[in-house]
Amino acid sequence: MFRLDEIIREATKTSGFDFSSLVSLVEEVMGDSVVSEIVESNIVLEEEVTPSKPKTVEDILGSLRINSKKWGTMKESDERTVIQNYVKALGVSTPEKILASLWSLVESSKEPAPEGEAPNCSVSRTLAKIQLLNTLSTILNSFDPRVGGFLNEGFLAALFGGNTIEVDGNSGIADFKVGEENYSLKTKASGSMVNGSLLKLLTDMKFDPTTGTLEKSMTYLAFEKTSGKAGVTSVKVEKFVITPQNFQQLMRKATFSGEELKGKTRIDAVMRAAASMMSGGRKIGIAFSLDKSKIERYVEEVAVLNTDTSFLYKAANDALGDMVEEFKTIQSLFNTLVLGMNDYFASMTNTAADSFKLAADQFESAVSTTVRGDETCAPD
C-alpha cells in the first residue's frame, strides 16, 4: 500500500484538487469512519459559520414599541407619548419642520449646543432624531410594503400630533388628519405614480355634486424609498397639495379609468360622471393616476431621511461619546432581566428566582450609576 504522503503528492499534480479530493484520498488509506470522526471534530464547514450580527441602534438605545392603533389615536398611551416626547426634544411642531429636523441629522452627529444651551440638550435632540428615524427604518424594513405603509400612517399621525382615520364605507382617501388638514400618505418605490379613488378624493375635498364646487384641500405626502443591500436606506419625502384652486389644472395631468366613464377621459366628462355617481351615493368607481413628472411644479421636496441602520448606529455612537459603552451595558442587562423574568414565570424555581433577582440588582445598579437628569432639557 502506498504511503499517504506519496498518494497526495501524486494527486496534486492534477488540476481540480481541493479539500474534498483530499478527504477522498485519506478515506482510501485510513477508512471512512476514522476520516468522518476527524472531520466532524476538527473542521467547521463554511456554511455552518454564523455571520456576526450587525450592530444596531437597539444595542445602545433599545427600540420603540410599534403599535399603529395607539400611535394614531388621540387618546393618551405610552406608545404615542414616547413619540411625542421625542418630537418635543426637536423644538419644532409643524409636519414640514419636523421632517426637516430629521433631515438635518448628518454624519457629524455631535451637534454643537446653541449659545446658552446645555450640551446635554444637544445630545437629547440628536438621540431623538436617531430614535425616530430608526423606528421609521424598522417599519419600512421589517414588514411587507402593504403593512409597512399602514404602520407608517400611525407613526406619522403620532409624529405630527394628529390621528389616523378609520376606514369605513363613508371614509375618503385621507389616511390621517392634523388639526383640520387631511393627509394622504403614499409610501412607494422610486419612480412610481400616485394614484387612488377620485370619488374618495372628492369626498374629502367636500365636493358638491350639484354646484361642482370644492371646499377643502388634500395634502399628499409621498415617501419615496431607495433600497440597497441593507434594505431601505433613505426616504425622499415630497409634498403636493390639491386645492380647490388648482384641482382642475392638476387633474388635467391625470389619467382616469372606470367603467362609468365609457372611454371618456377628458376632465369635464370625468367630473360629470363623478357628480352623477356621488349624487347616487357612490364612493368608488373612478380611479385616477398622477405621474410626478407631469406635476413637478406642484411638488415640494420636504426632506431626505436617512434610514440606513449602520449610519444610525454610528450616529448614536458619536452622540453618546464616552457614555456609549455604559448604555450598551444597560441594554444588555435589560435583555438579561427580561429573559430572567420569563424564565422565572415559566418555572417558579428557586434557581430561576435567584437569577431573576440578581439580574434586577445588576440592572438597577447600572442605571443608578449611569443615568443623570437635566431639567433644563425636559420637554415643555
QUIJO-V598424 format. One record per backbone hydrogen bond with DSSP energy under -0.5 kcal/mol. CO is the residue of the C=O (numbers start at 0). NH is the residue of the N-H. If there is no record, write none. Layout:
co	nh
CO	NH
CO	NH
This chain:
co	nh
2	6
3	7
4	8
5	9
6	10
7	11
9	12
10	13
13	16
15	17
17	21
18	22
19	23
20	24
21	25
22	26
23	27
24	28
25	29
26	30
30	34
31	35
32	36
33	37
34	38
35	39
36	40
37	41
38	42
42	44
44	47
44	48
45	48
48	50
55	58
56	59
56	60
56	61
57	61
64	66
66	70
67	71
69	72
71	163
76	80
77	81
78	82
79	83
80	84
81	85
82	86
83	87
84	88
85	89
86	89
86	90
86	91
87	90
93	97
94	98
95	99
96	100
97	101
98	102
99	103
101	104
103	105
106	108
108	110
113	116
117	120
117	121
118	122
119	123
120	124
121	125
122	126
123	127
124	128
125	129
126	130
127	131
128	132
129	133
130	134
131	135
132	136
133	137
134	138
135	139
136	140
137	141
138	142
143	147
144	148
145	149
146	150
147	151
148	152
149	153
150	154
151	155
152	156
153	157
154	158
155	159
156	160
156	161
157	160
162	176
163	165
165	167
167	170
174	164
175	182
176	162
176	178
177	180
180	177
181	218
182	174
182	175
182	184
183	220
184	186
185	187
185	222
187	224
188	191
192	194
193	289
195	197
195	287
196	200
197	201
198	202
199	172
199	203
200	204
201	206
202	205
204	214
204	215
206	208
207	211
212	207
217	219
217	241
218	183
219	221
219	239
220	185
220	222
221	223
221	237
222	187
222	224
223	235
224	189
225	232
225	233
227	230
230	227
230	232
232	306
232	307
233	225
234	236
234	304
235	223
235	237
236	301
236	302
237	221
238	299
239	219
239	241
240	242
241	217
242	246
245	249
246	250
247	251
249	252
250	253
254	288
256	286
257	260
257	261
258	261
260	263
262	264
265	269
266	270
267	271
268	272
269	273
270	274
271	275
272	276
273	277
274	278
275	279
276	281
277	280
285	197
285	198
286	256
287	195
288	254
288	290
289	193
289	291
290	293
290	294
291	294
294	297
294	298
295	298
299	238
299	301
302	236
304	234
304	306
307	311
308	312
309	313
310	314
311	315
312	316
313	317
314	318
315	319
316	320
319	322
320	323
322	326
323	327
324	328
325	329
326	330
327	331
328	332
329	333
330	334
331	335
332	336
333	337
334	338
335	339
336	340
337	341
338	342
339	343
340	344
341	345
342	346
343	347
348	352
349	353
350	354
351	355
352	356
353	357
354	358
355	359
356	360
357	361
358	362
359	363
360	364
361	365
362	366
363	367
364	368
365	369
366	370
373	376
374	377
